[in-house]
């Protein structure tokens, strides 16, 4: 099994099968290990992706370069018993997004370095996104699709040249969704579904740009177009998928012999809505914040149990610790969480956008989590507290299907989300 599984996915869709793949957009070890554990059990391919801001040639906000992330993911996979051929690594929004404030010359040069580093590191799925304006683009008008397509093809050419001997050729995704990656910043009542005309312009212009660059064979490995099917989430809302609103867009891709759609921001969609997305050819489903939200949710529940079971001076005070860190370093949430001070405090803990996910790798947070798990690992947790704070897991513990142990409880909360995606993808 390899990245060719992506080609098989497209072929299954073209045969009329409801077949999809979830794309795990997270670098959190608990999320990745839980995803890998499920993949081991199911035997289906596991697609894990990193974004251009998260992982790049300068380290990104994780501090990891592409080769570092590959080593990190493969090391976790080995520990989890996941066969190397079952793991697919993807690069998301690769292009000048991180350097939009620079002129085209420097922004695209850095974008080329970025794509080269991803391909050299062994990523097999490459999403090329050059849809954003750069500093010397005309600010008075939307970016011409031909300019975006030309830049995309330029990056594809670098990608093709960067492939090392003996490595499989990468598969490509083109286009972009309307909302910003990671969720909307303001409450929205609805988002516009990508029009068939806009989708067609993107396909045709990018195809022409690939041909101009002599990338005919690479175009055959373009498997998906990123579009907006009408799904979104923000601090306090989720816009559910409406099949009727996306029907025209869904039907239009059926005429493309080797293309499906990729849907971003599918977090928090209902189980059946995810299934409908896959049925309607949105075959690649991106999910990230919903998984770390489930991690945070379980940890906070355990922290509340800890306060009932542990002397005050021995508590991890995890919730207070995270609040303190976020106030001392507001970089990752300040421009995203508006409202009064009280509303901001609520969002720091409970926002569906889950900006708290950027703080779990801090040494102080890791120490608090370790202390929390240590305090609660001295014996089985009281069933009454499980029922109060983790009722879903309580039922499984009572039926003997889940171990009454903190790590198992956390992983199950994450796995609950993954289960919806596995169902939706027909695996």
C-alpha positions as CSV (number, residue, x, y, z in Angstrom):
1,X,0.0,0.0,0.0
2,X,1.4,3.5,-0.9
3,X,0.3,6.8,-2.2
4,X,-1.2,4.8,-5.1
5,X,-4.1,4.3,-2.7
6,X,-5.1,7.9,-3.6
7,X,-5.3,6.9,-7.2
8,X,-7.4,3.9,-6.2
9,X,-9.7,6.2,-4.2
10,X,-10.4,8.3,-7.3
11,X,-11.0,5.2,-9.4
12,X,-13.5,3.9,-6.8
13,X,-15.3,7.2,-6.8
14,X,-15.6,7.0,-10.6
15,X,-17.0,3.5,-10.3
16,X,-19.8,5.1,-8.2
17,X,-18.6,3.8,-4.8
18,X,-19.0,5.9,-1.7
19,X,-15.3,5.9,-0.9
20,X,-13.2,8.5,0.8
21,X,-10.2,9.2,3.0
22,X,-9.8,11.3,6.1
23,X,-6.9,13.7,6.2
24,X,-5.5,14.1,9.7
25,X,-4.2,17.7,9.9
26,X,-2.5,17.7,13.3
27,X,1.0,17.3,14.8
28,X,-0.2,16.4,18.3
29,X,1.3,13.0,19.4
30,X,-2.0,11.9,21.1
31,X,-4.0,12.6,18.0
32,X,-1.5,10.9,15.7
33,X,-1.1,7.8,17.9
34,X,-4.8,7.4,18.2
35,X,-5.2,7.7,14.4
36,X,-2.4,5.2,13.9
37,X,-4.0,2.8,16.3
38,X,-7.3,2.9,14.5
39,X,-5.4,2.5,11.1
40,X,-3.6,-0.6,12.5
41,X,-7.0,-2.2,13.4
42,X,-8.7,-1.3,10.1
43,X,-5.9,-1.8,7.7
44,X,-6.8,1.2,5.6
45,X,-4.4,3.9,4.5
46,X,-3.7,6.7,7.0
47,X,-3.2,10.2,5.5
48,X,-1.5,12.7,7.8
49,X,-0.9,16.3,6.6
50,X,1.1,19.3,7.7
51,X,0.5,22.9,6.5
52,X,3.0,25.4,5.2
53,X,2.8,27.4,8.4
54,X,3.0,24.4,10.6
55,X,6.1,22.8,9.0
56,X,8.4,24.6,6.5
57,X,12.0,25.0,5.6
58,X,12.4,27.6,8.5
59,X,10.7,25.3,11.1
60,X,7.2,26.7,11.1
61,X,5.3,27.1,14.3
62,X,6.1,23.5,15.3
63,X,9.8,24.1,14.9
64,X,9.9,21.2,12.5
65,X,11.2,21.2,8.9
66,X,9.6,18.7,6.4
67,X,12.3,16.1,7.0
68,X,11.8,16.5,10.8
69,X,8.0,15.9,10.5
70,X,8.5,12.8,8.3
71,X,10.9,11.4,10.9
72,X,8.5,12.2,13.7
73,X,5.5,10.7,12.0
74,X,7.4,7.5,10.9
75,X,8.8,7.1,14.4
76,X,5.3,7.2,15.9
77,X,4.1,4.8,13.3
78,X,6.8,2.3,14.1
79,X,5.9,2.5,17.8
80,X,2.2,2.0,17.0
81,X,2.9,-1.0,14.7
82,X,1.6,0.8,11.6
83,X,3.3,-0.6,8.5
84,X,5.3,2.1,6.6
85,X,3.4,1.4,3.4
86,X,0.1,2.2,5.1
87,X,1.2,5.8,6.0
88,X,0.7,8.6,3.5
89,X,2.1,12.1,4.3
90,X,0.7,15.2,2.6
91,X,1.7,18.8,2.4
92,X,-1.2,21.3,2.7
93,X,-1.5,24.8,1.2
94,X,2.1,24.6,-0.1
95,X,2.8,27.9,-1.8
96,X,3.4,31.6,-0.8
97,X,0.8,31.7,2.0
98,X,3.4,32.3,4.7
99,X,5.1,35.1,2.6
100,X,2.1,37.0,1.3
101,X,3.6,40.3,2.5
102,X,6.6,39.9,0.2
103,X,6.9,40.6,-3.5
104,X,6.5,37.8,-6.0
105,X,10.2,37.3,-6.5
106,X,11.1,36.5,-2.9
107,X,7.7,34.9,-2.0
108,X,7.8,32.4,-4.9
109,X,11.5,31.7,-4.3
110,X,10.7,30.7,-0.8
111,X,7.7,28.7,-2.0
112,X,9.9,26.7,-4.4
113,X,12.3,26.0,-1.5
114,X,9.3,24.8,0.6
115,X,7.9,22.5,-2.1
116,X,11.4,21.1,-2.8
117,X,11.9,20.4,0.9
118,X,8.6,18.6,1.2
119,X,9.2,16.4,-1.8
120,X,12.8,15.6,-0.9
121,X,11.6,14.6,2.6
122,X,9.2,12.0,1.1
123,X,5.8,13.5,1.2
124,X,3.6,11.8,-1.4
125,X,0.5,14.1,-1.6
126,X,1.2,17.7,-2.4
127,X,-1.5,20.4,-2.3
128,X,-0.3,23.4,-4.3
129,X,-2.0,26.6,-3.4
130,X,-0.9,29.9,-5.0
131,X,-4.3,31.6,-4.7
132,X,-3.3,34.5,-2.5
133,X,-2.1,37.9,-3.5
134,X,1.5,38.9,-3.0
135,X,2.8,42.3,-2.1
136,X,3.3,43.5,-5.7
137,X,0.0,42.1,-7.0
138,X,-2.7,44.6,-7.9
139,X,-4.5,45.3,-4.6
140,X,-7.5,46.8,-6.3
141,X,-8.6,43.6,-8.1
142,X,-8.9,39.9,-7.4
143,X,-5.9,37.8,-8.3
144,X,-6.4,36.5,-11.9
145,X,-6.9,32.8,-12.0
146,X,-4.3,32.6,-14.7
147,X,-1.7,34.1,-12.5
148,X,-2.5,31.7,-9.7
149,X,-2.5,28.8,-12.1
150,X,0.9,29.8,-13.5
151,X,2.4,30.0,-10.1
152,X,0.9,26.6,-9.2
153,X,2.4,25.1,-12.3
154,X,5.8,26.7,-11.5
155,X,5.7,25.0,-8.1
156,X,4.6,21.7,-9.7
157,X,7.6,21.8,-11.9
158,X,9.9,22.2,-8.9
159,X,8.2,19.3,-7.3
160,X,8.7,17.1,-10.3
161,X,12.4,18.0,-10.4
162,X,12.9,17.5,-6.7
163,X,11.7,13.9,-6.6
164,X,14.6,11.6,-5.6
165,X,15.5,8.5,-7.7
166,X,13.5,5.5,-6.7
167,X,10.8,7.6,-5.0
168,X,7.2,7.3,-6.1
169,X,5.9,10.3,-8.1
170,X,3.8,12.6,-5.9
171,X,0.0,13.1,-6.3
172,X,-1.3,16.6,-6.5
173,X,-4.2,18.6,-5.3
174,X,-5.0,22.1,-6.6
175,X,-7.3,25.0,-5.8
176,X,-8.3,26.5,-2.4
177,X,-11.3,26.8,-0.2
178,X,-12.9,30.2,0.5
179,X,-12.6,30.2,4.3
180,X,-9.2,30.6,6.0
181,X,-7.6,27.3,7.2
182,X,-8.5,26.4,10.8
183,X,-12.0,27.9,10.9
184,X,-13.7,31.3,10.5
185,X,-12.9,34.2,12.8
186,X,-16.4,35.5,12.9
187,X,-19.8,34.0,13.4
188,X,-21.3,33.2,10.0
189,X,-24.8,32.2,9.0
190,X,-23.7,30.7,5.7
191,X,-20.9,30.4,3.2
192,X,-21.1,30.4,-0.5
193,X,-20.6,27.1,-2.2
194,X,-18.0,27.2,-5.0
195,X,-19.7,27.8,-8.3
196,X,-19.3,25.3,-11.1
197,X,-17.9,28.2,-13.3
198,X,-15.2,29.0,-10.7
199,X,-14.2,25.3,-10.3
200,X,-14.1,24.9,-14.1
201,X,-11.9,28.0,-14.5
202,X,-9.5,26.8,-11.9
203,X,-9.2,23.3,-13.6
204,X,-8.9,24.7,-17.1
205,X,-6.4,27.4,-16.3
206,X,-4.2,25.1,-14.2
207,X,-4.3,22.4,-16.8
208,X,-3.2,24.9,-19.4
209,X,-0.4,26.1,-17.1
210,X,0.8,22.6,-16.6
211,X,0.9,21.9,-20.3
212,X,2.8,25.2,-20.8
213,X,5.5,24.0,-18.3
214,X,5.7,20.6,-20.0
215,X,4.0,18.8,-17.1
216,X,1.6,16.6,-19.1
217,X,2.5,13.5,-17.0
218,X,2.2,15.5,-13.7
219,X,-1.3,16.6,-14.7
220,X,-2.4,13.0,-14.8
221,X,-1.5,12.8,-11.1
222,X,-3.7,15.8,-10.2
223,X,-6.4,13.9,-8.3
224,X,-8.4,16.6,-6.5
225,X,-9.6,20.1,-6.5
226,X,-10.1,22.0,-3.2
227,X,-13.5,23.7,-3.2
228,X,-16.0,25.1,-0.7
229,X,-19.0,22.7,-0.3
230,X,-20.7,25.0,2.2
231,X,-19.2,23.7,5.4
232,X,-17.5,25.8,8.1
233,X,-17.0,26.2,11.8
234,X,-15.9,29.0,14.1
235,X,-15.8,29.8,17.8
236,X,-19.4,28.9,18.6
237,X,-21.0,27.7,15.4
238,X,-20.9,24.9,12.8
239,X,-22.4,25.2,9.3
240,X,-23.7,21.8,8.4
241,X,-23.4,20.4,4.9
242,X,-26.4,20.9,2.7
243,X,-26.4,18.4,-0.2
244,X,-29.1,20.4,-2.1
245,X,-26.9,23.5,-2.0
246,X,-23.9,21.7,-3.4
247,X,-25.7,19.4,-5.9
248,X,-24.7,21.3,-9.0
249,X,-21.0,21.4,-7.9
250,X,-21.1,17.8,-6.9
251,X,-22.5,16.6,-10.3
252,X,-20.0,18.7,-12.3
253,X,-17.0,16.7,-11.2
254,X,-18.4,13.5,-12.6
255,X,-17.2,14.6,-16.1
256,X,-13.6,14.7,-14.9
257,X,-12.0,11.3,-15.4
258,X,-9.3,11.6,-12.7
259,X,-10.6,14.3,-10.3
260,X,-12.5,14.4,-7.1
261,X,-13.0,17.2,-4.6
262,X,-11.1,17.8,-1.3
263,X,-13.1,19.5,1.5
264,X,-11.4,21.5,4.2
265,X,-12.9,22.6,7.5
266,X,-15.1,19.5,7.9
267,X,-14.5,19.5,11.6
268,X,-17.6,19.0,13.8
269,X,-19.8,17.9,10.9
270,X,-22.5,15.4,11.8
271,X,-21.7,11.7,11.1
272,X,-24.3,11.5,8.3
273,X,-23.2,14.8,6.8
274,X,-19.7,13.5,6.5
275,X,-21.0,10.4,4.7
276,X,-23.0,12.7,2.4
277,X,-19.9,14.7,1.5
278,X,-18.1,11.6,0.5
279,X,-21.1,10.4,-1.5
280,X,-21.1,13.7,-3.3
281,X,-17.5,13.3,-4.4
282,X,-15.9,15.4,-1.7
283,X,-13.7,12.3,-1.2
284,X,-10.9,13.8,0.8
285,X,-12.0,15.2,4.2
286,X,-9.7,17.4,6.2
287,X,-10.0,17.3,10.0
288,X,-7.8,18.9,12.6
289,X,-9.2,21.1,15.4
290,X,-12.0,18.7,16.2
291,X,-9.4,16.1,17.1
292,X,-7.4,18.4,19.4
293,X,-10.7,19.7,20.8
294,X,-11.5,16.1,21.8
295,X,-8.1,15.8,23.4
296,X,-8.6,19.1,25.4
297,X,-12.1,18.1,26.3
298,X,-10.9,14.8,27.9
299,X,-8.0,16.5,29.7
300,X,-10.3,19.1,31.2
301,X,-12.7,16.4,32.3
302,X,-9.9,14.6,34.0
303,X,-8.6,17.8,35.6
304,X,-12.1,18.3,37.1
305,X,-11.9,14.7,38.5
306,X,-8.5,15.4,39.8
307,X,-9.7,18.3,41.9
308,X,-12.2,15.9,43.6
309,X,-9.6,13.2,44.3
310,X,-6.3,15.0,45.0
311,X,-5.2,17.4,47.8
312,X,-5.1,21.0,46.5
313,X,-1.3,21.3,46.9
314,X,-0.7,18.2,44.8
315,X,-3.0,19.0,41.9
316,X,-1.7,19.7,38.4
317,X,-4.0,22.7,38.1
318,X,-4.0,22.0,34.3
319,X,-6.8,24.3,33.4
320,X,-5.3,27.2,35.3
321,X,-1.9,26.4,33.9
322,X,-3.1,26.6,30.3
323,X,-4.9,29.9,30.9
324,X,-1.8,31.4,32.4
325,X,0.3,30.4,29.4
326,X,-2.2,31.7,26.9
327,X,-2.4,35.1,28.7
328,X,1.4,35.3,28.9
329,X,1.8,34.4,25.2
330,X,-1.3,35.6,23.3
331,X,0.2,35.3,19.9
332,X,-1.8,32.3,18.8
333,X,-5.2,33.5,19.9
334,X,-5.3,37.3,20.4
335,X,-6.3,38.3,16.8
336,X,-8.7,35.4,16.5
337,X,-10.8,35.7,19.7
338,X,-12.8,38.9,19.9
339,X,-15.4,40.1,22.4
340,X,-15.3,41.2,26.0
341,X,-12.6,40.0,28.4
342,X,-15.1,37.4,29.7
343,X,-15.9,36.2,26.2
344,X,-12.3,35.9,25.4
345,X,-11.6,33.9,28.5
346,X,-14.4,31.5,27.6
347,X,-13.0,31.1,24.0
348,X,-9.5,30.4,25.3
349,X,-10.9,27.3,27.0
350,X,-13.9,26.1,24.9
351,X,-13.8,27.7,21.4
352,X,-14.4,25.2,18.6
353,X,-11.5,26.9,16.8
354,X,-9.4,25.3,19.5
355,X,-6.5,27.8,19.5
356,X,-5.4,26.2,22.7
357,X,-3.9,23.4,20.6
358,X,-0.9,25.6,19.9
359,X,0.2,25.5,23.5
360,X,0.2,21.8,24.4
361,X,3.8,21.3,23.3
362,X,5.1,23.9,25.8
363,X,7.2,22.3,28.5
364,X,4.9,23.8,31.2
365,X,1.8,22.3,29.6
366,X,3.5,19.0,29.1
367,X,4.6,18.9,32.8
368,X,1.0,19.7,33.9
369,X,-0.4,16.9,31.7
370,X,2.2,14.5,33.1
371,X,1.3,15.4,36.6
372,X,-2.4,15.1,36.0
373,X,-2.0,11.6,34.5
374,X,0.3,10.6,37.3
375,X,-2.2,11.7,40.0
376,X,-5.1,9.8,38.3
377,X,-3.1,6.6,37.5
378,X,-2.9,5.4,41.1
379,X,-6.1,3.3,40.7
380,X,-9.4,3.1,38.8
381,X,-11.3,6.3,38.6
382,X,-14.5,6.3,40.6
383,X,-17.4,5.4,38.4
384,X,-19.5,8.2,39.7
385,X,-16.9,10.8,38.5
386,X,-16.6,9.0,35.1
387,X,-20.4,9.2,34.8
388,X,-20.3,12.9,35.7
389,X,-17.5,14.1,33.5
390,X,-17.0,11.4,30.8
391,X,-20.4,9.7,30.4
392,X,-19.7,8.1,27.0
393,X,-16.5,6.5,28.3
394,X,-18.3,5.6,31.6
395,X,-20.8,3.4,29.7
396,X,-17.9,1.6,27.9
397,X,-16.0,1.1,31.1
398,X,-19.1,-0.4,32.7
399,X,-19.6,-2.8,29.9
400,X,-15.9,-3.9,30.0
401,X,-15.1,-2.5,26.6
402,X,-12.7,0.3,27.8
403,X,-10.0,0.4,30.3
404,X,-10.6,2.7,33.3
405,X,-7.3,4.4,32.8
406,X,-6.6,8.1,31.9
407,X,-4.7,7.6,28.6
408,X,-7.3,5.1,27.4
409,X,-10.1,7.6,28.2
410,X,-8.3,10.4,26.3
411,X,-7.6,8.2,23.3
412,X,-11.2,7.0,23.2
413,X,-12.5,10.6,23.1
414,X,-10.3,11.3,20.1
415,X,-11.2,8.0,18.6
416,X,-14.9,8.9,18.7
417,X,-14.3,11.7,16.2
418,X,-12.1,9.4,14.0
419,X,-14.9,6.8,14.0
420,X,-17.3,9.2,12.3
421,X,-14.8,9.8,9.6
422,X,-14.0,6.1,9.1
423,X,-17.8,5.5,8.7
424,X,-18.1,8.4,6.3
425,X,-15.2,7.1,4.1
426,X,-16.7,3.7,3.8
427,X,-13.9,1.9,5.6
